[in-house]
Amino acid sequence: LDLLKEDVDGHIFKVASKKEIDSIEQGNRVNVTLLDVETSENKCIGFIQKLNGRYMLGWNEVLQMRNINAGDLIGLLYASSSNTFKFILVDKGMCLKLVGALGYVCLDRLD
């Protein structure tokens, strides 16, 4: 799952530790937990910065947890105290643009 730099800077890095930020910005993979709040299932996934300046959250793990498709609306929240991304499938097939606080993400592509 690609995340825009401005969203990561504004919503994740403002609560992440300096050590985590430095590591990610140096191109290192940082392991975080992805928690599906509906099923309470969690997985250890990678969070890295890509060469194009965007950030990537382990997408294959998200797909494995739930039947996610292009056009689905998800909620995503980063909890720095537990190094966890909390994830929820909000609506199948409802494609909206990103709405504040990294709250809702429109999945218009699966790559």
PyMOL commands that set and color helices and strands:
alter all, ss='L'
color gray80, all
select helices_A, chain A and resi 5-12+18-25+59-65
alter helices_A, ss='H'
color red, helices_A
select strands_A, chain A and resi 2-3+30-36+42-49+55-57+73-79+84-91+104-106
alter strands_A, ss='S'
color yellow, strands_A
deselect
rebuild
show_as cartoon
